[in-house]
Amino acid sequence: MKALAIIALVLGLGAVGAAGYAKVETFGNYQSLDKELKDHGPSTKYDVPLLQEYKDTLAHLHMIAWGAGALALVLGGVAMAKAKAKGGLPIAAIVLGVVGIGATVLSSPPWT
């Protein structure tokens, strides 16, 4: 069951990575452009579509984080249940899955 734990760990890392990228890169760009459009209006014809792209990207990154985090949580639990010796690998996968899911709250996408 070590392979299952490794897969769960990779999925957990992917969940944390997607949530982190959403918060660090995309959410800041979305907020900045949204504020600029509200304050001064669009300066080019690409501003409004770009804002929509940021919104869609945030939604996709959060869905990836939720999906990968949930899979890491489930697969880590299965690996821990089937393992004879309760090692740290399945526990780390579960923790990373929960952290990836929870981190999406920090940059909740504007669904409207």
Secondary structure, 3 states (H helix, E strand, C coil): CHHHHHHHHHHHHHHHHHHHHHHHHHHHHHHHHHHHHHHHCCCCCCHHHHHHHHHHHHHHHHHHHHHHHHHHHHHHHHHHHHCCCCCHHHHHHHHHHHHHHHHHHHHCCCCC
